[in-house]
Amino acid sequence: MTAAPETRRHELAAFLRSRRERISPEQVGLPRGRRRRTPGLRREEVAHLSAVGVTWYTWLEQARDIQVSPQVLDALAGALLLDPTERTHLFALAGQADPHPGAPSPAVTPALRTLLEQLEPVPAAVQNSRFDFLAHNRTFGHLFCDLDALPREDRNSLWLAFTNEDFRAAATDLPDLLPILAGKFRASMAEHLAEPAWKELVQRLEAASPEFREIWARHDVVAPGGRTKVIHNAHVGLLRFEHTNLWLGPNSGPHLVAYVPVDAETRAGTARLLDVVTRGTERPAAARPAPVGAAPRG
């Protein structure tokens, strides 16, 4: 059943406020100043960045019955650094068709894309708080599986860990990894309970994975943090990394994920992986070791 227009306006207003309050002035090139009391951006700053009137934008956040065009929504999506899923949600709440479906996330700036490239062969990516991959360099794109071969909605670490066979084969600690990912996702979701994109991902996972249903029912939460990862890459064999998150703003949101090699073998392996990706000179990987305690196959 379609929500009433008044309900949609209030949901749109709440969504805009929540996105505005999570962005620091520095993220959009504005000075912070010494008398800032508002968390995130001020309304007049969003209006300026979107090239709309301050009064009009204020009415929008007050859920007034006003008309909003797709062009203005496009400008607001850019000003508020919405990722592709948030952008889709914005247009759905406003009842408008997106004039640029599939537009890249403005949170992934040209400078950030250049940084991802310059980090190669170190695998690195940009993720949002829902664990969607917004951008990645070439080594990360082939670290677990071929990310570029997947539809955008499947480029999510939780979805991949529970449903993608290539990803699951690469994760040497899958039984430990799955509850950690689910716990981190549940902790992150506490601030997004009313957002359809989050609920839709949970529903997709529950329908696709009995493992997820069982783990999700425990209601465990896990704090964000990095850890050592051992990955069996299909192209170059075992790789060992220190997993690090670099936050791109003051709040949980888009962050840079880097997999830093912990030994010489992994540094050489990531260089070979980049060579595989760029030149197509694939070399056979070493046979994958059986997990500890696993029964031999035969």
Salt bridges, closest charged atoms under 4 A:
GLU6 OE2 - HIS10 NE2 3.94
GLU26 OE2 - ARG32 NE 3.08
GLU45 OE2 - ARG36 NH2 2.58
GLU45 OE2 - ARG42 NH1 3.61
GLU61 OE2 - ARG20 NE 2.72
GLU61 OE1 - ARG43 NE 2.98
ASP65 OD1 - ARG9 NH1 3.74
ASP74 OD1 - ARG87 NH2 2.78
ASP74 OD2 - HIS100 NE2 3.96
ASP83 OD1 - ARG130 NH2 3.70
GLU86 OE2 - ARG19 NH1 2.66
GLU86 OE2 - ARG22 NH1 2.84
ASP98 OD2 - ARG87 NE 2.75
GLU120 OE1 - ARG138 NH2 2.63
ASP132 OD2 - ARG130 NH2 2.58
ASP146 OD1 - HIS142 NE2 3.73
ASP148 OD1 - HIS136 NE2 3.06
ASP154 OD1 - ARG204 NH2 2.78
ASP173 OD2 - ARG227 NH2 2.98
GLU195 OE2 - ARG19 NH2 3.13
GLU195 OE2 - HIS192 ND1 2.94
GLU211 OE1 - ARG168 NH2 2.84
GLU214 OE1 - ARG218 NH2 2.78
ASP275 OD1 - ARG279 NE 3.03
ASP275 OD2 - ARG283 NH2 3.82
GLU282 OE2 - HIS235 ND1 3.34
